[in-house]
């Protein structure tokens, strides 16, 4: 028998689309996949060398449950030097990816019936993680006109006596939007009226920003630091997705509670990955900057190309490696075979099955008017993807 808490959650739509794309590829069909959020760069060589040296030096055993002291100290130094935030090692816990940090943080802070405010479009796992923690996701729909960012007024209107947490993601998955210091300060002003509300700030795309520097709500409102949970890791900025290494920086009491859960679930992350993480944070950011420069070129191409397709509009994202174009003009249309396109899921399945283009429907992110396209792909693949998208959309018959 399957527990009700599991029956209540949905499987990841990104995994579903990417899985179907791989099935079609195994069948010999040409598929261009812009569905997965994974850099198409290799982990920098100096980070790999550090991991290899760790193996040679015999770092093969379990680490402390909260992670190696050396890496936690390196994280504290990073947060101080790069973000102006002062933490001590007992306020840091390392986990098997930022995703685990988010999940364990929710388990540690959310009681049954607690409400968690989540701006939409949202990363697909946020609402489901809240449900697993037996909380209630409260979805706040944002607008294309505001680059899909929640306003202070929207936050204020969404707060009830049951609100326990607000989840922010900047740079955003799936939109690439970045909150400014002024926007975060306005949100913080609302939160000051409600001292019982925690903030979970997902900053995993911190290093992948283009025009402006990344700003954390912890920087915009340092007086709220005792109730802000900063989630970060190494997967996106250092192209270390398979190394499974993330961390939480937050109030010591919450970190201790997360550590209690982790001690019974997984224990600390890989000792080798942690040595690689040390090398990542203690080395110059040259390889990171090169990767970001490549993403900027791809972003500029993709956004421009999307805006040239009739009926499609797309703002230029400030970070991450996603474009989230509005495709609402093609909803309620008909495919050449006579099937109705009633929502973005129908559209993405048509593009995948008939045109060999894998994208993630906005339905999965709580915004049915959009689709997510990852430009963590070669320029050659992006150009072919745009061609397939244009041809696919032009084949639809509008009602």
N, C-alpha and C positions, 0 to 999 in steps of 0.2 A: 504494500500500500504506500502511496505517495503522500507526504505531509501536505496539509492545506497551504502552508506558507510557500511551498514550491509551486503548487498548482496555481497560486495567485500571481506569479510573475511570468513575464514573457521572455522567450529566448532572444538573444541579441540579433537585431535585424542586420547589422553589419556582417556578422558571422554567417547569417543565412545567405545573404547576397554573394559574399565572397566564396562561400562553399559551393553555391550553384555555378558560379563562374568557373571554378576549378573543375567541376564535373563536366561542363561543356568543353573545357580545354582538353580534358582527358579523352573526350569523344572526338577530338581532332578539329574542333571548331575554333575559329579565330576570335579571341576575346581580349578586349582592352579593358583592364580593370582599374577604375579610379575609386574603388570602394573601401580600401583599407587605409587606416591611418598609420602608416609605417614608412619612415624615411627610406629611400632607395639608395642610401649611401652605406658604406661599410663602417663599422666601428673604427675610429681612428687608431692607427697602428700603435701609438705610444700607450694607449689604454690596453690594447691586446697584449702588448709586450709586458705590461705590468701584471696582467693575469697569468701569463705564461711563467713569469719569474716567481709569482706567488705559488704556483704549482711546484716549481723546482725547489723552492725554499721550504716546502712542506706545510703550507697553510691549508691542510686538508680536513681539519676537524670542525666541530660546531663552534660557532662564535657565541658571544653573549646574546641572550634573547633579544635585547634592544639594538644589537649591532656592535661592531667593533668601536671601542672608544676613539681610536684614531680617525675613523671616518666621521663619527659624530662631531668630533672637534673640528674637522675640516669643514663640515656643513655649517657649524656655528661661525667659523671664520668667513665662509662664503656669504652667509646671511648678513653679517656685520659689514663686510667690505663692499658688497654689491648692492645690498638692499637697505643698509642702515638699521638693521634689526638686531637687537641683542638677545641672544639665547645662550643657555648653558646646555651641556651634553645631556643632562637629565630631562631636558625638554625636547629631545630628539629621539625618535624611534625609527629604525630601518625595517622595511618589510619587503615582501616578494612583489614589488611593483607598487606604484602609486594607487592602483586600483584596490589592492588589499588594504592600503592605509585608509582609503575612503570607507570601505566596507566595515573595517574594524572600528573606525571612528564613529560610525553610525550605531553599531552595536553597543559601543561604550557610552553613548550619550542620549539615545532615543528610547523612550519607553512606549509601550503600546498606546496608540491614539495620539501621540505627539505629532504635530504638523511640521513639515519641512517645506519651505518655500523654494521652488525651483523655476527659474526663468526659462521659457521656451523660445526658441529651440534649445534643447538640452542634450547633453551626452546621453546616449541610450540607457546607460546603466544606472543613472542617478535615481529615477523613480523606482526601479525594481529593487535596488539596494535598500531604499527607504522601506519598501514593503517587506523585505526580508527581516528588517529590524522591527517590524510590526508598527511602523509609523505610517503617516498619511501624507503622500506627496500632494502639495498644493501648487498647481501649475499656473504660472503667470505668463500669459501670451504677450510677447513683445512685437514690435513692428519693424517691417523692412525699412521704413522711413527713418528709424532711429538705429539702423544697423543691428537690429535685434538685440538691443540692450535694455535692461529693466531700468525704469526711472524711479526716482525717490517716491513720487506719488503712487506709482504702482505697488511699490514695496509697502508703503504705509497702508494702502487699501487692502492688502492681502494678510496683514497681521491680525491674529485673533488671540484669545486667551490661551489657546492650545499651541501657538507657534513656539517651537523649540530651536529651530535652526533655519538659516538661509544658506543655500549653496550658490556660490559664484564660480564662474570659470572664465578666466581671462589670461591669455588669448583663448578664444572660445573654440571648442569642438561642439557643434559642427560649422559655425559661421565664420570663424577667424576674427571676429570682432574683439576689440580691446577696449576696456574701460579706461577713461582718462582719470587723472588724479582728481579733477573737479567732480566728475560723475561719482567716483567712489566716496569722496567727501560728502556729497549729498546723501548717498545711501547711509553713510555712517551717522549723519545727523539724525536720521530716522531711528537707527539702531540705538542711539544714546537714550532714546525715550523708553527703551525696552531692555533693561539690563539682564533679563533672563534669556535672551536670544543669543545663540552661538552663530558664528559664521564659519562655514567650511569654504576655504578659498583654494580651488584647484588651479595650480600654476604650472602644470607639467609642460606647457608650451612656452615657458618664460623666455627661453633663449631665441625662439623663432619669432622675432618681431622685426618690422621693417622700418617705417618712418620714425616712430617714437620709441623711447625706452619703455620697458615693461614697468608697470606700477602695481604693487600689491595693495589691497585694502589695509593691510597691516602697516604699510608706509603712510597711506593717506590718513589713517586714524590710529596712531600709536597708542592712544589712551584706551583703545579697545583690545589691546594685545592679549589681555587675560581671558578673552573669549573668542579669539580667532584661531582656527586650525589651518595652518598653511600646509598644503599637500604639494609635493614636488617629487622629482626623480630624475633618472638618467636616460630614459628610453628615447625621448624625442630629440632633445637638444644634442645628445652625443651619439645618436643612432645606435642605441643599446637596447632595443626592444626585447631581444631574447635573453638578456642578462637578468631580467626580472629584479630590478632594484629601485625602490622608491622610499620616500620618507615622509614623516609627519613632524612638523615643528609646532608646538603649542603649549598650553598651560601644563605644568608638571603633573597635576592631578589627573588630567585627561590622558596624557601620555602614559602615566602609570596604569590607568585603567585599560588602555589599548594594549599595553605590554602584558597585562594579565590574560587578556583574550588570546593574544598571539602565543603566549607560552603554552596554551592548551590546544591551539589549532595547528600552527606551523613551526613555531620557534623562529629564530632569526633567519635572514636570507643567506644565500650561498657565500661562503668565506672567500671564494675566488672572485665573485662579482663585487664584493665589498672592496677588495684590493684594487680592482679595476676602477671602482668609483672614486677611491682616493686619488688615483692618477688623473682621473677626469677633472676633479676639482682643484688639484694642486698644479695643473699645467696651464699654459697659455691657451686662449680660446681661438687660435688661428683656424683650426679645422672646422670649428663651429661656425665661425664667421664666413668661411668659404661655402659651407652648406647653405647658410641663410641667404647669401648672395645669389646662389643658384635658385633657391626657392623664390626669391623676389623676381627674378627674370621670368620664371614660369608663371607666377601669379599675374604679372603684368600682361603676359601673352594671353592667358586663359580668360581673364576678366574682359579684356578688349574683344577677344573672339566671341565670348558669350553674348556680349552686348550688341554684336553685329547680327545675331540670329533674331529673326522676326519673332516678336512675342516674348522674348527672354530679356530679363534685366538682372543685373548683378552689381552690387557695390564692391569696392576694392577692400578686401580684408586687411586689417592691420597686422595680423600675425597668424601663427599656426601654418598649416599647408592645405587649407580647404577653401573652396568657393561654394557659396550656397545661393545659387541663382533662383529667382522667382520664375516658376514655370506655370503659374496658374492659368495663363492664357490657353494652355493645352489640356486642361482638365475638362471633363465633359465632352471629349472628342471620341473619334472612332478610328480603329486601326483598319488597314486595308482588308483584313480578313473579317471585319464586321464586329470586333470586340470593342466594348466600351472602355474608355479610360476615365474612370470615375474618381481616381485619386492618384497621388504620387507613387504609391506602390504599384498600381496598374501600369503607370508610365514606365517605371524602372524595369519591371518585368518584361514589358514590350521591348524596351531598348536592349535588354540583355538577350532575350530569346531570339529576336528578329534582327538586331543590328550588332550584336556582339559587344555591347558597351555596358559595363557594370558600374552602376552608381547606387547610392543609398537613398531611399525615398525619405522625404521630409516627414512623412507620417511617423517614422521611427523616432524622430526627434521632437515630436509635438508641434510641427509646423507643416501642414499638408500642402502649402503653396510652394514649397521648395524641394530641391534635391541636393545632396552633398556630393561634390566632386573633389577628390583628393589630387592635388598637383605634386604629390610625392612620387612622381613618375617622370620618365624621360621626356624631353621636348618632342621627340619623335612620336611617342605614345600619346602625348597631349594633342598634337596636331591631328592624329588619326582619330582620337576620341571626339574632337570637335566636329570633324567631318561626319562621323557616324551619328552624332547627336543632331547635327543640322539635317542630315538626310532622314533620320528617324522622325523628327518633328514635322518635317515638310510632308511626310507621307500620311500624317494624321488628318482626318477630316473633321473640321470644327463643326459643332452643332449650331 
